[in-house]
Amino acid sequence: MGAVRKVASYLGLGGAEQYDEDYGDEEYAEDWMPAAERAAKRWQPSMEPAKIVMVRPRKYDDALTIGRHFREGHTVVMDVAGMSTSEATRMVDFAAGLAYGCEGRIERIADKVFLITPATVEVSQA
């Protein structure tokens, strides 16, 4: 046995054959599913009527409310007119990231008013 292998063996860095025990992941294996399947389950259309939520955030901490409604599958109309320009910019950036991450859309519908829609909602202009 070479010197490097002796040192590795001494430090417990030997081969995988020295481990006889399982990691105990079997209990979680049956609950595991790929992220794409979890997202598809989350965004299944429901038989409930669509809900549109109007939010007028006053500070950036109100982003949690917007995120909660959007993740529940609701369309959110966000009016940032009551915020400072810097906080309004942060809020719009947050909403854009939220929409992108959940495969939704964000659109400006008026000055400082944005529509955030889940992937299951189609927006058309007449």
PyMOL commands that place a pseudoatom at each C-alpha (Angstrom):
pseudoatom trace, name=CA, resn=MET, resi=1, chain=A, elem=C, hetatm=0, pos=[0.000, 0.000, 0.000]
pseudoatom trace, name=CA, resn=GLY, resi=2, chain=A, elem=C, hetatm=0, pos=[1.364, 3.424, -0.976]
pseudoatom trace, name=CA, resn=ALA, resi=3, chain=A, elem=C, hetatm=0, pos=[1.998, 6.263, 1.446]
pseudoatom trace, name=CA, resn=VAL, resi=4, chain=A, elem=C, hetatm=0, pos=[-0.929, 8.343, 0.147]
pseudoatom trace, name=CA, resn=ARG, resi=5, chain=A, elem=C, hetatm=0, pos=[-3.341, 5.422, 0.546]
pseudoatom trace, name=CA, resn=LYS, resi=6, chain=A, elem=C, hetatm=0, pos=[-2.048, 4.751, 4.071]
pseudoatom trace, name=CA, resn=VAL, resi=7, chain=A, elem=C, hetatm=0, pos=[-2.633, 8.390, 5.034]
pseudoatom trace, name=CA, resn=ALA, resi=8, chain=A, elem=C, hetatm=0, pos=[-6.070, 8.388, 3.387]
pseudoatom trace, name=CA, resn=SER, resi=9, chain=A, elem=C, hetatm=0, pos=[-6.945, 5.157, 5.175]
pseudoatom trace, name=CA, resn=TYR, resi=10, chain=A, elem=C, hetatm=0, pos=[-5.707, 6.562, 8.489]
pseudoatom trace, name=CA, resn=LEU, resi=11, chain=A, elem=C, hetatm=0, pos=[-7.867, 9.690, 8.019]
pseudoatom trace, name=CA, resn=GLY, resi=12, chain=A, elem=C, hetatm=0, pos=[-10.901, 7.575, 7.149]
pseudoatom trace, name=CA, resn=LEU, resi=13, chain=A, elem=C, hetatm=0, pos=[-10.885, 8.567, 3.499]
pseudoatom trace, name=CA, resn=GLY, resi=14, chain=A, elem=C, hetatm=0, pos=[-10.661, 5.038, 2.193]
pseudoatom trace, name=CA, resn=GLY, resi=15, chain=A, elem=C, hetatm=0, pos=[-12.875, 3.471, -0.455]
pseudoatom trace, name=CA, resn=ALA, resi=16, chain=A, elem=C, hetatm=0, pos=[-16.639, 3.220, -0.301]
pseudoatom trace, name=CA, resn=GLU, resi=17, chain=A, elem=C, hetatm=0, pos=[-16.460, -0.536, 0.353]
pseudoatom trace, name=CA, resn=GLN, resi=18, chain=A, elem=C, hetatm=0, pos=[-15.798, 0.121, 4.026]
pseudoatom trace, name=CA, resn=TYR, resi=19, chain=A, elem=C, hetatm=0, pos=[-19.362, 1.425, 4.551]
pseudoatom trace, name=CA, resn=ASP, resi=20, chain=A, elem=C, hetatm=0, pos=[-21.903, -1.336, 5.152]
pseudoatom trace, name=CA, resn=GLU, resi=21, chain=A, elem=C, hetatm=0, pos=[-24.776, 0.754, 6.500]
pseudoatom trace, name=CA, resn=ASP, resi=22, chain=A, elem=C, hetatm=0, pos=[-27.401, 2.492, 4.386]
pseudoatom trace, name=CA, resn=TYR, resi=23, chain=A, elem=C, hetatm=0, pos=[-27.976, 6.185, 4.745]
pseudoatom trace, name=CA, resn=GLY, resi=24, chain=A, elem=C, hetatm=0, pos=[-31.621, 5.706, 5.720]
pseudoatom trace, name=CA, resn=ASP, resi=25, chain=A, elem=C, hetatm=0, pos=[-32.985, 7.504, 2.658]
pseudoatom trace, name=CA, resn=GLU, resi=26, chain=A, elem=C, hetatm=0, pos=[-35.506, 4.764, 1.888]
pseudoatom trace, name=CA, resn=GLU, resi=27, chain=A, elem=C, hetatm=0, pos=[-38.223, 6.504, 3.892]
pseudoatom trace, name=CA, resn=TYR, resi=28, chain=A, elem=C, hetatm=0, pos=[-37.865, 9.617, 1.715]
pseudoatom trace, name=CA, resn=ALA, resi=29, chain=A, elem=C, hetatm=0, pos=[-37.463, 7.795, -1.599]
pseudoatom trace, name=CA, resn=GLU, resi=30, chain=A, elem=C, hetatm=0, pos=[-41.180, 7.136, -2.000]
pseudoatom trace, name=CA, resn=ASP, resi=31, chain=A, elem=C, hetatm=0, pos=[-42.082, 10.836, -1.446]
pseudoatom trace, name=CA, resn=TRP, resi=32, chain=A, elem=C, hetatm=0, pos=[-39.430, 12.158, -3.828]
pseudoatom trace, name=CA, resn=MET, resi=33, chain=A, elem=C, hetatm=0, pos=[-40.469, 13.534, -7.212]
pseudoatom trace, name=CA, resn=PRO, resi=34, chain=A, elem=C, hetatm=0, pos=[-38.688, 15.761, -9.723]
pseudoatom trace, name=CA, resn=ALA, resi=35, chain=A, elem=C, hetatm=0, pos=[-39.169, 19.520, -9.362]
pseudoatom trace, name=CA, resn=ALA, resi=36, chain=A, elem=C, hetatm=0, pos=[-40.970, 19.724, -12.714]
pseudoatom trace, name=CA, resn=GLU, resi=37, chain=A, elem=C, hetatm=0, pos=[-43.624, 17.274, -11.510]
pseudoatom trace, name=CA, resn=ARG, resi=38, chain=A, elem=C, hetatm=0, pos=[-44.064, 19.170, -8.220]
pseudoatom trace, name=CA, resn=ALA, resi=39, chain=A, elem=C, hetatm=0, pos=[-44.515, 22.431, -10.165]
pseudoatom trace, name=CA, resn=ALA, resi=40, chain=A, elem=C, hetatm=0, pos=[-47.014, 20.797, -12.540]
pseudoatom trace, name=CA, resn=LYS, resi=41, chain=A, elem=C, hetatm=0, pos=[-49.035, 19.548, -9.567]
pseudoatom trace, name=CA, resn=ARG, resi=42, chain=A, elem=C, hetatm=0, pos=[-49.008, 22.990, -7.979]
pseudoatom trace, name=CA, resn=TRP, resi=43, chain=A, elem=C, hetatm=0, pos=[-50.277, 24.705, -11.113]
pseudoatom trace, name=CA, resn=GLN, resi=44, chain=A, elem=C, hetatm=0, pos=[-53.095, 22.288, -11.911]
pseudoatom trace, name=CA, resn=PRO, resi=45, chain=A, elem=C, hetatm=0, pos=[-56.236, 24.158, -12.938]
pseudoatom trace, name=CA, resn=SER, resi=46, chain=A, elem=C, hetatm=0, pos=[-58.906, 24.011, -10.264]
pseudoatom trace, name=CA, resn=MET, resi=47, chain=A, elem=C, hetatm=0, pos=[-62.642, 24.159, -10.472]
pseudoatom trace, name=CA, resn=GLU, resi=48, chain=A, elem=C, hetatm=0, pos=[-62.712, 27.311, -8.336]
pseudoatom trace, name=CA, resn=PRO, resi=49, chain=A, elem=C, hetatm=0, pos=[-63.413, 30.613, -10.082]
pseudoatom trace, name=CA, resn=ALA, resi=50, chain=A, elem=C, hetatm=0, pos=[-60.375, 32.714, -10.866]
pseudoatom trace, name=CA, resn=LYS, resi=51, chain=A, elem=C, hetatm=0, pos=[-59.468, 35.262, -8.220]
pseudoatom trace, name=CA, resn=ILE, resi=52, chain=A, elem=C, hetatm=0, pos=[-57.874, 38.639, -8.905]
pseudoatom trace, name=CA, resn=VAL, resi=53, chain=A, elem=C, hetatm=0, pos=[-56.229, 40.377, -5.957]
pseudoatom trace, name=CA, resn=MET, resi=54, chain=A, elem=C, hetatm=0, pos=[-55.530, 44.124, -5.890]
pseudoatom trace, name=CA, resn=VAL, resi=55, chain=A, elem=C, hetatm=0, pos=[-52.472, 45.042, -3.798]
pseudoatom trace, name=CA, resn=ARG, resi=56, chain=A, elem=C, hetatm=0, pos=[-51.232, 48.559, -3.014]
pseudoatom trace, name=CA, resn=PRO, resi=57, chain=A, elem=C, hetatm=0, pos=[-47.921, 47.986, -1.233]
pseudoatom trace, name=CA, resn=ARG, resi=58, chain=A, elem=C, hetatm=0, pos=[-46.611, 50.811, 0.944]
pseudoatom trace, name=CA, resn=LYS, resi=59, chain=A, elem=C, hetatm=0, pos=[-43.205, 49.306, 1.727]
pseudoatom trace, name=CA, resn=TYR, resi=60, chain=A, elem=C, hetatm=0, pos=[-41.022, 46.520, 0.353]
pseudoatom trace, name=CA, resn=ASP, resi=61, chain=A, elem=C, hetatm=0, pos=[-42.031, 44.206, 3.212]
pseudoatom trace, name=CA, resn=ASP, resi=62, chain=A, elem=C, hetatm=0, pos=[-45.435, 43.888, 1.526]
pseudoatom trace, name=CA, resn=ALA, resi=63, chain=A, elem=C, hetatm=0, pos=[-43.759, 41.701, -1.105]
pseudoatom trace, name=CA, resn=LEU, resi=64, chain=A, elem=C, hetatm=0, pos=[-44.611, 38.681, 1.054]
pseudoatom trace, name=CA, resn=THR, resi=65, chain=A, elem=C, hetatm=0, pos=[-48.317, 39.347, 0.556]
pseudoatom trace, name=CA, resn=ILE, resi=66, chain=A, elem=C, hetatm=0, pos=[-47.899, 39.575, -3.199]
pseudoatom trace, name=CA, resn=GLY, resi=67, chain=A, elem=C, hetatm=0, pos=[-45.855, 36.371, -3.278]
pseudoatom trace, name=CA, resn=ARG, resi=68, chain=A, elem=C, hetatm=0, pos=[-48.372, 34.476, -1.148]
pseudoatom trace, name=CA, resn=HIS, resi=69, chain=A, elem=C, hetatm=0, pos=[-51.331, 35.428, -3.357]
pseudoatom trace, name=CA, resn=PHE, resi=70, chain=A, elem=C, hetatm=0, pos=[-49.427, 34.650, -6.559]
pseudoatom trace, name=CA, resn=ARG, resi=71, chain=A, elem=C, hetatm=0, pos=[-48.219, 31.240, -5.336]
pseudoatom trace, name=CA, resn=GLU, resi=72, chain=A, elem=C, hetatm=0, pos=[-51.827, 30.404, -4.457]
pseudoatom trace, name=CA, resn=GLY, resi=73, chain=A, elem=C, hetatm=0, pos=[-52.615, 30.815, -8.160]
pseudoatom trace, name=CA, resn=HIS, resi=74, chain=A, elem=C, hetatm=0, pos=[-54.290, 34.223, -8.006]
pseudoatom trace, name=CA, resn=THR, resi=75, chain=A, elem=C, hetatm=0, pos=[-53.784, 37.010, -10.495]
pseudoatom trace, name=CA, resn=VAL, resi=76, chain=A, elem=C, hetatm=0, pos=[-52.338, 40.067, -8.748]
pseudoatom trace, name=CA, resn=VAL, resi=77, chain=A, elem=C, hetatm=0, pos=[-52.785, 43.700, -9.730]
pseudoatom trace, name=CA, resn=MET, resi=78, chain=A, elem=C, hetatm=0, pos=[-49.986, 45.632, -8.046]
pseudoatom trace, name=CA, resn=ASP, resi=79, chain=A, elem=C, hetatm=0, pos=[-50.201, 49.432, -7.728]
pseudoatom trace, name=CA, resn=VAL, resi=80, chain=A, elem=C, hetatm=0, pos=[-46.846, 50.859, -6.584]
pseudoatom trace, name=CA, resn=ALA, resi=81, chain=A, elem=C, hetatm=0, pos=[-47.896, 54.534, -6.872]
pseudoatom trace, name=CA, resn=GLY, resi=82, chain=A, elem=C, hetatm=0, pos=[-47.773, 54.965, -3.078]
pseudoatom trace, name=CA, resn=MET, resi=83, chain=A, elem=C, hetatm=0, pos=[-44.117, 53.889, -2.823]
pseudoatom trace, name=CA, resn=SER, resi=84, chain=A, elem=C, hetatm=0, pos=[-40.879, 55.779, -3.255]
pseudoatom trace, name=CA, resn=THR, resi=85, chain=A, elem=C, hetatm=0, pos=[-39.211, 55.294, -6.622]
pseudoatom trace, name=CA, resn=SER, resi=86, chain=A, elem=C, hetatm=0, pos=[-36.414, 53.120, -5.230]
pseudoatom trace, name=CA, resn=GLU, resi=87, chain=A, elem=C, hetatm=0, pos=[-38.777, 50.838, -3.299]
pseudoatom trace, name=CA, resn=ALA, resi=88, chain=A, elem=C, hetatm=0, pos=[-41.184, 50.670, -6.255]
pseudoatom trace, name=CA, resn=THR, resi=89, chain=A, elem=C, hetatm=0, pos=[-38.306, 49.565, -8.475]
pseudoatom trace, name=CA, resn=ARG, resi=90, chain=A, elem=C, hetatm=0, pos=[-37.336, 46.854, -5.982]
pseudoatom trace, name=CA, resn=MET, resi=91, chain=A, elem=C, hetatm=0, pos=[-40.966, 45.707, -5.773]
pseudoatom trace, name=CA, resn=VAL, resi=92, chain=A, elem=C, hetatm=0, pos=[-41.309, 45.467, -9.554]
pseudoatom trace, name=CA, resn=ASP, resi=93, chain=A, elem=C, hetatm=0, pos=[-38.005, 43.552, -9.732]
pseudoatom trace, name=CA, resn=PHE, resi=94, chain=A, elem=C, hetatm=0, pos=[-39.291, 41.163, -7.069]
pseudoatom trace, name=CA, resn=ALA, resi=95, chain=A, elem=C, hetatm=0, pos=[-42.585, 40.677, -8.907]
pseudoatom trace, name=CA, resn=ALA, resi=96, chain=A, elem=C, hetatm=0, pos=[-40.768, 40.044, -12.198]
pseudoatom trace, name=CA, resn=GLY, resi=97, chain=A, elem=C, hetatm=0, pos=[-38.587, 37.415, -10.547]
pseudoatom trace, name=CA, resn=LEU, resi=98, chain=A, elem=C, hetatm=0, pos=[-41.619, 35.836, -8.902]
pseudoatom trace, name=CA, resn=ALA, resi=99, chain=A, elem=C, hetatm=0, pos=[-43.480, 35.653, -12.201]
pseudoatom trace, name=CA, resn=TYR, resi=100, chain=A, elem=C, hetatm=0, pos=[-40.454, 34.276, -14.044]
pseudoatom trace, name=CA, resn=GLY, resi=101, chain=A, elem=C, hetatm=0, pos=[-39.715, 31.690, -11.357]
pseudoatom trace, name=CA, resn=CYS, resi=102, chain=A, elem=C, hetatm=0, pos=[-43.292, 30.413, -11.373]
pseudoatom trace, name=CA, resn=GLU, resi=103, chain=A, elem=C, hetatm=0, pos=[-43.589, 30.553, -15.187]
pseudoatom trace, name=CA, resn=GLY, resi=104, chain=A, elem=C, hetatm=0, pos=[-46.097, 33.406, -15.059]
pseudoatom trace, name=CA, resn=ARG, resi=105, chain=A, elem=C, hetatm=0, pos=[-46.123, 36.848, -16.654]
pseudoatom trace, name=CA, resn=ILE, resi=106, chain=A, elem=C, hetatm=0, pos=[-45.874, 40.440, -15.547]
pseudoatom trace, name=CA, resn=GLU, resi=107, chain=A, elem=C, hetatm=0, pos=[-47.207, 43.326, -17.609]
pseudoatom trace, name=CA, resn=ARG, resi=108, chain=A, elem=C, hetatm=0, pos=[-47.441, 47.053, -17.052]
pseudoatom trace, name=CA, resn=ILE, resi=109, chain=A, elem=C, hetatm=0, pos=[-51.093, 48.025, -17.470]
pseudoatom trace, name=CA, resn=ALA, resi=110, chain=A, elem=C, hetatm=0, pos=[-50.902, 51.684, -16.372]
pseudoatom trace, name=CA, resn=ASP, resi=111, chain=A, elem=C, hetatm=0, pos=[-48.422, 54.113, -14.863]
pseudoatom trace, name=CA, resn=LYS, resi=112, chain=A, elem=C, hetatm=0, pos=[-47.021, 52.302, -11.786]
pseudoatom trace, name=CA, resn=VAL, resi=113, chain=A, elem=C, hetatm=0, pos=[-49.640, 49.522, -12.057]
pseudoatom trace, name=CA, resn=PHE, resi=114, chain=A, elem=C, hetatm=0, pos=[-48.626, 45.973, -12.974]
pseudoatom trace, name=CA, resn=LEU, resi=115, chain=A, elem=C, hetatm=0, pos=[-50.533, 42.772, -13.694]
pseudoatom trace, name=CA, resn=ILE, resi=116, chain=A, elem=C, hetatm=0, pos=[-48.904, 39.552, -12.474]
pseudoatom trace, name=CA, resn=THR, resi=117, chain=A, elem=C, hetatm=0, pos=[-50.549, 36.429, -13.867]
pseudoatom trace, name=CA, resn=PRO, resi=118, chain=A, elem=C, hetatm=0, pos=[-49.903, 32.722, -13.289]
pseudoatom trace, name=CA, resn=ALA, resi=119, chain=A, elem=C, hetatm=0, pos=[-49.057, 30.460, -16.209]
pseudoatom trace, name=CA, resn=THR, resi=120, chain=A, elem=C, hetatm=0, pos=[-52.672, 29.245, -16.372]
pseudoatom trace, name=CA, resn=VAL, resi=121, chain=A, elem=C, hetatm=0, pos=[-54.054, 32.736, -17.146]
pseudoatom trace, name=CA, resn=GLU, resi=122, chain=A, elem=C, hetatm=0, pos=[-54.053, 34.151, -20.647]
pseudoatom trace, name=CA, resn=VAL, resi=123, chain=A, elem=C, hetatm=0, pos=[-54.142, 37.921, -21.083]
pseudoatom trace, name=CA, resn=SER, resi=124, chain=A, elem=C, hetatm=0, pos=[-55.349, 39.362, -24.377]
pseudoatom trace, name=CA, resn=GLN, resi=125, chain=A, elem=C, hetatm=0, pos=[-55.676, 42.920, -25.589]
pseudoatom trace, name=CA, resn=ALA, resi=126, chain=A, elem=C, hetatm=0, pos=[-58.778, 44.051, -27.431]
for i in range(1, 126): cmd.bond("trace and resi %d" % i, "trace and resi %d" % (i + 1))
show_as sticks, trace
zoom trace
